[in-house]
Amino acid sequence: MDYLSDPVGKLYKKLVPSAIGSMLTATVASLIDTIILSYYLGPVMLSSVSICMPIYMILNALALLIASGGATLCATYVGKGDIKESNRFFTAATACIVAVGLLLMVIGLLFTKEIVMLLGANDSIWASTFAYARVLMAFILPLMLYCLMLFFVRFDSDPGLALAATGTCAVTNLVLDILFVGPLNMGASGAALATCLAYTFATLLGFTHFLKKKNTLRLVRGSLSAGRILRILRTGAPLSLSQFGMALTTSVFNTQIMHIGGELHVTAYAIVTQLSMSALAFYEGVAQAAQPILAANFGAKKPDRVRETMRIGLLLELIFTGACLAVFVIGAKTVAGFFSIYEGELLHISVRAIRLFSLSIPFTGLNMLGTYFFQARERTAPATAISLLSGTVLLIAALLALTACFGSDGIWWSWLLAQALCLIYTVFAASRDVSGSMTGSK
């Protein structure tokens, strides 16, 4: 793929399926866990998955910090025609992922009990939550390498392989989940093991790209300079902080919801979290497809192609928004049924939660695209501000304010208020950025 001269629409056609598929893998893996667990062990079991969700989010945040920052800078230097420097950033990102993954794996295995208690597991769900978390800790390195593989394999003109790896992950997770939790009766630890093994197999498949002749990524000695690593971290910070914020937000939500509504509301929140991740998978997929195109053309100073990339990205976001709204609003009861919720108070709570949450989806997509737009330009401040406002600051503030005023209903309205307020800032920041570019100011 030639990011500087191929038609932008053609580049999107190659990149979007792989990017969305990559994002959906994490979502599908978690979604399958919750569905299988609710089917075999009951819907209240979803509370254990919800308590462990911040672990996934923190790992993803750290992987995104390094992988997205490294891939963005790789694309930027490809646009500038400096392939050697591009590979230096690939080398630095790979080394960082391995070092961080190994360190966290050791810490996680030594302090699993303390981490589970910190995340808020109570006596009724502590044993299953600990069993689930213990397995996750043993697979931290392959989980992080999976993210690195997806970013760089897709960037290096092999989106088909990245998509095949994500498909392998989803199918393997489904088969192993049914086997481990069903016939083998391994419970929560079986669901976690199925997910981790699926990620590991997919990562190994993706790494076959580096054996191909068309592979242009090379490990370069002497790439681990402090300046290069700091630049990777600075560039990847907006997306990473968003994931860190989501982990904090999930923990706060779990604690607040347990206080206000108890385990039934936590179960409904677990479902909404899964749906939120599904919607974000589509939006982040479009944004990640746009990322290398934007970065390369910013580097090559081609503003017309940058504008066309944003225009097509917005159109795709609108299409996905319509599809998500149709599914979540019209099919709320059907969605709840996937989690073995068919009647009673839990069904009523879940349907209302799904429908109210879905109203925030259009705003979420626009904020996500805005984050990637600023990240591709290495405009860290506005990109970070959007990430933190939409996923953490405004969301937690809205939760606390609305639940104080409206009780449990405020839980589900908080997404809409937070995303709508953040979009005001996104539009303001983008307008200033465009005006500054036109006048030649920084």
WOZIGI-V82251 format. One record per helix or strand of 3 or more residues. SS is the DSSP state (@ for helix, = for strand). FROM is the first residue (numbers start at 0). TO is the last residue. Records with the same first field share a line. If there is no record, write none. Layout:
SS=FROM-TO ; FROM-TO
This chain:
@=7-40 ; 42-78 ; 82-109 ; 111-117 ; 125-137 ; 139-154 ; 158-182 ; 186-210 ; 225-259 ; 262-298 ; 302-329 ; 331-337 ; 343-357 ; 360-375 ; 379-405 ; 408-438
